[in-house]
Amino acid sequence: MKENGSSAVYDMKTNAAIGTFIGFLSPEEFKAIANQLLDILESKKIKKQLNDIKLMKVLKPEVQEWLNTEWFPKAQKIGLRYFAFVVPDDIFGKMSMDGANKKAKDTFGIEIQYFNTLENAKNWLISKN
């Protein structure tokens, strides 16, 4: 757990890895949490993840590149199939997320949905067996 509240945990109710990203994270901090989420997916043999990025500041392009070239291929290999995001209310944050995750959808066949509340995101994941 980071001092700023960012974290990676396993949630039994949704049977998903849940990442919470708050504020401005250095590339190293972001990658550390993202890799913890991969560890949870792998150790629990689960295929669902939720990232709460409602309070996260912008991702650096180098981090986006790392997600596309390293993180998503690993996640796909481990078995990630359903990925929920709780996104900022402002449309710009959502648009940059859509752009960021288009490749994951197209290349890796991961179903991605965006939500404004944690509850809605969790309910969607619960519906995915």
PyMOL CGO cylinders between C-alpha atoms (Angstrom):
from pymol import cmd
from pymol.cgo import CYLINDER

trace = [
    CYLINDER, 0.00, 0.00, 0.00, 1.33, 3.42, -0.98, 0.3, 1, 1, 1, 1, 1, 1,
    CYLINDER, 1.33, 3.42, -0.98, 1.08, 6.47, 1.26, 0.3, 1, 1, 1, 1, 1, 1,
    CYLINDER, 1.08, 6.47, 1.26, -1.15, 8.11, -1.33, 0.3, 1, 1, 1, 1, 1, 1,
    CYLINDER, -1.15, 8.11, -1.33, -3.72, 5.32, -1.07, 0.3, 1, 1, 1, 1, 1, 1,
    CYLINDER, -3.72, 5.32, -1.07, -2.89, 3.55, -4.34, 0.3, 1, 1, 1, 1, 1, 1,
    CYLINDER, -2.89, 3.55, -4.34, -3.05, -0.22, -4.00, 0.3, 1, 1, 1, 1, 1, 1,
    CYLINDER, -3.05, -0.22, -4.00, -3.51, -3.65, -5.57, 0.3, 1, 1, 1, 1, 1, 1,
    CYLINDER, -3.51, -3.65, -5.57, -5.80, -6.15, -3.83, 0.3, 1, 1, 1, 1, 1, 1,
    CYLINDER, -5.80, -6.15, -3.83, -7.81, -9.31, -4.46, 0.3, 1, 1, 1, 1, 1, 1,
    CYLINDER, -7.81, -9.31, -4.46, -11.58, -8.87, -4.03, 0.3, 1, 1, 1, 1, 1, 1,
    CYLINDER, -11.58, -8.87, -4.03, -13.45, -12.07, -3.20, 0.3, 1, 1, 1, 1, 1, 1,
    CYLINDER, -13.45, -12.07, -3.20, -16.93, -10.72, -3.94, 0.3, 1, 1, 1, 1, 1, 1,
    CYLINDER, -16.93, -10.72, -3.94, -16.10, -9.93, -7.57, 0.3, 1, 1, 1, 1, 1, 1,
    CYLINDER, -16.10, -9.93, -7.57, -13.33, -12.56, -7.82, 0.3, 1, 1, 1, 1, 1, 1,
    CYLINDER, -13.33, -12.56, -7.82, -11.17, -9.85, -9.36, 0.3, 1, 1, 1, 1, 1, 1,
    CYLINDER, -11.17, -9.85, -9.36, -7.89, -8.06, -8.94, 0.3, 1, 1, 1, 1, 1, 1,
    CYLINDER, -7.89, -8.06, -8.94, -8.60, -4.44, -8.00, 0.3, 1, 1, 1, 1, 1, 1,
    CYLINDER, -8.60, -4.44, -8.00, -6.14, -1.64, -8.57, 0.3, 1, 1, 1, 1, 1, 1,
    CYLINDER, -6.14, -1.64, -8.57, -6.66, 1.80, -7.06, 0.3, 1, 1, 1, 1, 1, 1,
    CYLINDER, -6.66, 1.80, -7.06, -4.58, 4.56, -8.58, 0.3, 1, 1, 1, 1, 1, 1,
    CYLINDER, -4.58, 4.56, -8.58, -4.63, 7.93, -6.83, 0.3, 1, 1, 1, 1, 1, 1,
    CYLINDER, -4.63, 7.93, -6.83, -3.01, 11.22, -7.73, 0.3, 1, 1, 1, 1, 1, 1,
    CYLINDER, -3.01, 11.22, -7.73, 0.21, 11.53, -9.66, 0.3, 1, 1, 1, 1, 1, 1,
    CYLINDER, 0.21, 11.53, -9.66, 2.20, 8.31, -9.77, 0.3, 1, 1, 1, 1, 1, 1,
    CYLINDER, 2.20, 8.31, -9.77, 5.74, 8.07, -11.05, 0.3, 1, 1, 1, 1, 1, 1,
    CYLINDER, 5.74, 8.07, -11.05, 6.20, 5.49, -13.81, 0.3, 1, 1, 1, 1, 1, 1,
    CYLINDER, 6.20, 5.49, -13.81, 7.90, 3.22, -11.24, 0.3, 1, 1, 1, 1, 1, 1,
    CYLINDER, 7.90, 3.22, -11.24, 5.00, 3.50, -8.78, 0.3, 1, 1, 1, 1, 1, 1,
    CYLINDER, 5.00, 3.50, -8.78, 2.42, 2.84, -11.48, 0.3, 1, 1, 1, 1, 1, 1,
    CYLINDER, 2.42, 2.84, -11.48, 4.32, -0.17, -12.83, 0.3, 1, 1, 1, 1, 1, 1,
    CYLINDER, 4.32, -0.17, -12.83, 4.76, -1.61, -9.33, 0.3, 1, 1, 1, 1, 1, 1,
    CYLINDER, 4.76, -1.61, -9.33, 0.99, -1.59, -8.74, 0.3, 1, 1, 1, 1, 1, 1,
    CYLINDER, 0.99, -1.59, -8.74, 0.27, -2.89, -12.25, 0.3, 1, 1, 1, 1, 1, 1,
    CYLINDER, 0.27, -2.89, -12.25, 2.71, -5.76, -11.70, 0.3, 1, 1, 1, 1, 1, 1,
    CYLINDER, 2.71, -5.76, -11.70, 1.14, -6.57, -8.32, 0.3, 1, 1, 1, 1, 1, 1,
    CYLINDER, 1.14, -6.57, -8.32, -2.18, -6.86, -10.14, 0.3, 1, 1, 1, 1, 1, 1,
    CYLINDER, -2.18, -6.86, -10.14, -0.62, -9.34, -12.59, 0.3, 1, 1, 1, 1, 1, 1,
    CYLINDER, -0.62, -9.34, -12.59, 0.64, -11.37, -9.62, 0.3, 1, 1, 1, 1, 1, 1,
    CYLINDER, 0.64, -11.37, -9.62, -2.88, -11.44, -8.15, 0.3, 1, 1, 1, 1, 1, 1,
    CYLINDER, -2.88, -11.44, -8.15, -4.40, -12.53, -11.49, 0.3, 1, 1, 1, 1, 1, 1,
    CYLINDER, -4.40, -12.53, -11.49, -1.83, -15.29, -11.81, 0.3, 1, 1, 1, 1, 1, 1,
    CYLINDER, -1.83, -15.29, -11.81, -1.79, -16.58, -8.24, 0.3, 1, 1, 1, 1, 1, 1,
    CYLINDER, -1.79, -16.58, -8.24, -5.60, -16.62, -7.92, 0.3, 1, 1, 1, 1, 1, 1,
    CYLINDER, -5.60, -16.62, -7.92, -6.06, -17.89, -11.50, 0.3, 1, 1, 1, 1, 1, 1,
    CYLINDER, -6.06, -17.89, -11.50, -8.70, -15.26, -12.18, 0.3, 1, 1, 1, 1, 1, 1,
    CYLINDER, -8.70, -15.26, -12.18, -9.69, -13.46, -15.37, 0.3, 1, 1, 1, 1, 1, 1,
    CYLINDER, -9.69, -13.46, -15.37, -11.19, -10.21, -14.07, 0.3, 1, 1, 1, 1, 1, 1,
    CYLINDER, -11.19, -10.21, -14.07, -9.65, -6.89, -13.09, 0.3, 1, 1, 1, 1, 1, 1,
    CYLINDER, -9.65, -6.89, -13.09, -10.93, -3.51, -12.02, 0.3, 1, 1, 1, 1, 1, 1,
    CYLINDER, -10.93, -3.51, -12.02, -8.85, -0.36, -12.10, 0.3, 1, 1, 1, 1, 1, 1,
    CYLINDER, -8.85, -0.36, -12.10, -10.20, 2.61, -10.16, 0.3, 1, 1, 1, 1, 1, 1,
    CYLINDER, -10.20, 2.61, -10.16, -8.52, 5.57, -11.83, 0.3, 1, 1, 1, 1, 1, 1,
    CYLINDER, -8.52, 5.57, -11.83, -11.13, 8.18, -10.92, 0.3, 1, 1, 1, 1, 1, 1,
    CYLINDER, -11.13, 8.18, -10.92, -8.57, 10.16, -8.87, 0.3, 1, 1, 1, 1, 1, 1,
    CYLINDER, -8.57, 10.16, -8.87, -5.46, 9.39, -10.91, 0.3, 1, 1, 1, 1, 1, 1,
    CYLINDER, -5.46, 9.39, -10.91, -3.57, 12.08, -12.75, 0.3, 1, 1, 1, 1, 1, 1,
    CYLINDER, -3.57, 12.08, -12.75, -2.42, 11.69, -16.36, 0.3, 1, 1, 1, 1, 1, 1,
    CYLINDER, -2.42, 11.69, -16.36, -0.26, 8.74, -17.39, 0.3, 1, 1, 1, 1, 1, 1,
    CYLINDER, -0.26, 8.74, -17.39, 3.05, 9.47, -19.07, 0.3, 1, 1, 1, 1, 1, 1,
    CYLINDER, 3.05, 9.47, -19.07, 3.38, 8.24, -22.67, 0.3, 1, 1, 1, 1, 1, 1,
    CYLINDER, 3.38, 8.24, -22.67, 6.24, 5.91, -21.64, 0.3, 1, 1, 1, 1, 1, 1,
    CYLINDER, 6.24, 5.91, -21.64, 3.90, 4.17, -19.18, 0.3, 1, 1, 1, 1, 1, 1,
    CYLINDER, 3.90, 4.17, -19.18, 1.23, 3.80, -21.86, 0.3, 1, 1, 1, 1, 1, 1,
    CYLINDER, 1.23, 3.80, -21.86, 3.82, 2.27, -24.17, 0.3, 1, 1, 1, 1, 1, 1,
    CYLINDER, 3.82, 2.27, -24.17, 4.89, -0.15, -21.42, 0.3, 1, 1, 1, 1, 1, 1,
    CYLINDER, 4.89, -0.15, -21.42, 1.26, -1.17, -20.86, 0.3, 1, 1, 1, 1, 1, 1,
    CYLINDER, 1.26, -1.17, -20.86, 0.79, -1.92, -24.56, 0.3, 1, 1, 1, 1, 1, 1,
    CYLINDER, 0.79, -1.92, -24.56, 4.08, -3.72, -25.15, 0.3, 1, 1, 1, 1, 1, 1,
    CYLINDER, 4.08, -3.72, -25.15, 4.65, -5.53, -21.85, 0.3, 1, 1, 1, 1, 1, 1,
    CYLINDER, 4.65, -5.53, -21.85, 1.73, -5.44, -19.43, 0.3, 1, 1, 1, 1, 1, 1,
    CYLINDER, 1.73, -5.44, -19.43, -1.20, -6.34, -21.68, 0.3, 1, 1, 1, 1, 1, 1,
    CYLINDER, -1.20, -6.34, -21.68, 0.61, -9.25, -23.41, 0.3, 1, 1, 1, 1, 1, 1,
    CYLINDER, 0.61, -9.25, -23.41, 1.43, -10.70, -19.97, 0.3, 1, 1, 1, 1, 1, 1,
    CYLINDER, 1.43, -10.70, -19.97, -2.12, -10.13, -18.73, 0.3, 1, 1, 1, 1, 1, 1,
    CYLINDER, -2.12, -10.13, -18.73, -3.53, -11.89, -21.78, 0.3, 1, 1, 1, 1, 1, 1,
    CYLINDER, -3.53, -11.89, -21.78, -1.19, -14.85, -21.29, 0.3, 1, 1, 1, 1, 1, 1,
    CYLINDER, -1.19, -14.85, -21.29, -2.20, -15.13, -17.63, 0.3, 1, 1, 1, 1, 1, 1,
    CYLINDER, -2.20, -15.13, -17.63, -5.86, -15.14, -18.70, 0.3, 1, 1, 1, 1, 1, 1,
    CYLINDER, -5.86, -15.14, -18.70, -7.28, -11.63, -18.19, 0.3, 1, 1, 1, 1, 1, 1,
    CYLINDER, -7.28, -11.63, -18.19, -10.60, -11.47, -20.05, 0.3, 1, 1, 1, 1, 1, 1,
    CYLINDER, -10.60, -11.47, -20.05, -12.69, -8.75, -18.37, 0.3, 1, 1, 1, 1, 1, 1,
    CYLINDER, -12.69, -8.75, -18.37, -11.37, -5.35, -17.40, 0.3, 1, 1, 1, 1, 1, 1,
    CYLINDER, -11.37, -5.35, -17.40, -13.53, -2.70, -15.71, 0.3, 1, 1, 1, 1, 1, 1,
    CYLINDER, -13.53, -2.70, -15.71, -12.39, 0.89, -15.26, 0.3, 1, 1, 1, 1, 1, 1,
    CYLINDER, -12.39, 0.89, -15.26, -13.86, 3.45, -12.90, 0.3, 1, 1, 1, 1, 1, 1,
    CYLINDER, -13.86, 3.45, -12.90, -13.02, 6.65, -14.72, 0.3, 1, 1, 1, 1, 1, 1,
    CYLINDER, -13.02, 6.65, -14.72, -13.03, 10.38, -13.98, 0.3, 1, 1, 1, 1, 1, 1,
    CYLINDER, -13.03, 10.38, -13.98, -16.31, 12.14, -14.65, 0.3, 1, 1, 1, 1, 1, 1,
    CYLINDER, -16.31, 12.14, -14.65, -14.70, 14.54, -17.09, 0.3, 1, 1, 1, 1, 1, 1,
    CYLINDER, -14.70, 14.54, -17.09, -14.87, 13.37, -20.67, 0.3, 1, 1, 1, 1, 1, 1,
    CYLINDER, -14.87, 13.37, -20.67, -11.19, 14.07, -21.44, 0.3, 1, 1, 1, 1, 1, 1,
    CYLINDER, -11.19, 14.07, -21.44, -9.96, 11.52, -18.94, 0.3, 1, 1, 1, 1, 1, 1,
    CYLINDER, -9.96, 11.52, -18.94, -12.33, 8.98, -20.42, 0.3, 1, 1, 1, 1, 1, 1,
    CYLINDER, -12.33, 8.98, -20.42, -11.26, 9.77, -23.97, 0.3, 1, 1, 1, 1, 1, 1,
    CYLINDER, -11.26, 9.77, -23.97, -7.59, 9.30, -23.18, 0.3, 1, 1, 1, 1, 1, 1,
    CYLINDER, -7.59, 9.30, -23.18, -8.44, 5.99, -21.49, 0.3, 1, 1, 1, 1, 1, 1,
    CYLINDER, -8.44, 5.99, -21.49, -10.41, 4.84, -24.52, 0.3, 1, 1, 1, 1, 1, 1,
    CYLINDER, -10.41, 4.84, -24.52, -7.45, 5.62, -26.73, 0.3, 1, 1, 1, 1, 1, 1,
    CYLINDER, -7.45, 5.62, -26.73, -5.08, 3.94, -24.32, 0.3, 1, 1, 1, 1, 1, 1,
    CYLINDER, -5.08, 3.94, -24.32, -7.09, 0.75, -24.13, 0.3, 1, 1, 1, 1, 1, 1,
    CYLINDER, -7.09, 0.75, -24.13, -8.19, 0.43, -27.75, 0.3, 1, 1, 1, 1, 1, 1,
    CYLINDER, -8.19, 0.43, -27.75, -5.10, -1.65, -28.51, 0.3, 1, 1, 1, 1, 1, 1,
    CYLINDER, -5.10, -1.65, -28.51, -5.79, -3.99, -25.60, 0.3, 1, 1, 1, 1, 1, 1,
    CYLINDER, -5.79, -3.99, -25.60, -9.30, -4.57, -26.94, 0.3, 1, 1, 1, 1, 1, 1,
    CYLINDER, -9.30, -4.57, -26.94, -8.23, -5.04, -30.55, 0.3, 1, 1, 1, 1, 1, 1,
    CYLINDER, -8.23, -5.04, -30.55, -4.97, -6.93, -30.08, 0.3, 1, 1, 1, 1, 1, 1,
    CYLINDER, -4.97, -6.93, -30.08, -5.50, -8.95, -26.94, 0.3, 1, 1, 1, 1, 1, 1,
    CYLINDER, -5.50, -8.95, -26.94, -9.24, -9.61, -27.02, 0.3, 1, 1, 1, 1, 1, 1,
    CYLINDER, -9.24, -9.61, -27.02, -9.81, -8.26, -23.52, 0.3, 1, 1, 1, 1, 1, 1,
    CYLINDER, -9.81, -8.26, -23.52, -13.34, -6.97, -22.92, 0.3, 1, 1, 1, 1, 1, 1,
    CYLINDER, -13.34, -6.97, -22.92, -13.09, -3.48, -21.42, 0.3, 1, 1, 1, 1, 1, 1,
    CYLINDER, -13.09, -3.48, -21.42, -15.92, -1.42, -19.94, 0.3, 1, 1, 1, 1, 1, 1,
    CYLINDER, -15.92, -1.42, -19.94, -15.93, 2.03, -18.33, 0.3, 1, 1, 1, 1, 1, 1,
    CYLINDER, -15.93, 2.03, -18.33, -17.98, 3.07, -15.32, 0.3, 1, 1, 1, 1, 1, 1,
    CYLINDER, -17.98, 3.07, -15.32, -18.51, 6.17, -13.20, 0.3, 1, 1, 1, 1, 1, 1,
    CYLINDER, -18.51, 6.17, -13.20, -18.97, 4.27, -9.95, 0.3, 1, 1, 1, 1, 1, 1,
    CYLINDER, -18.97, 4.27, -9.95, -17.14, 1.44, -8.24, 0.3, 1, 1, 1, 1, 1, 1,
    CYLINDER, -17.14, 1.44, -8.24, -20.46, -0.29, -7.56, 0.3, 1, 1, 1, 1, 1, 1,
    CYLINDER, -20.46, -0.29, -7.56, -21.45, -0.42, -11.23, 0.3, 1, 1, 1, 1, 1, 1,
    CYLINDER, -21.45, -0.42, -11.23, -18.01, -1.68, -12.23, 0.3, 1, 1, 1, 1, 1, 1,
    CYLINDER, -18.01, -1.68, -12.23, -18.13, -4.43, -9.60, 0.3, 1, 1, 1, 1, 1, 1,
    CYLINDER, -18.13, -4.43, -9.60, -21.65, -5.45, -10.64, 0.3, 1, 1, 1, 1, 1, 1,
    CYLINDER, -21.65, -5.45, -10.64, -20.50, -5.82, -14.25, 0.3, 1, 1, 1, 1, 1, 1,
    CYLINDER, -20.50, -5.82, -14.25, -17.58, -8.00, -13.16, 0.3, 1, 1, 1, 1, 1, 1,
    CYLINDER, -17.58, -8.00, -13.16, -19.84, -10.13, -10.97, 0.3, 1, 1, 1, 1, 1, 1,
    CYLINDER, -19.84, -10.13, -10.97, -22.02, -10.75, -14.04, 0.3, 1, 1, 1, 1, 1, 1,
    CYLINDER, -22.02, -10.75, -14.04, -18.97, -12.14, -15.90, 0.3, 1, 1, 1, 1, 1, 1,
    CYLINDER, -18.97, -12.14, -15.90, -18.19, -15.72, -15.03, 0.3, 1, 1, 1, 1, 1, 1,
]
cmd.load_cgo(trace, "trace")
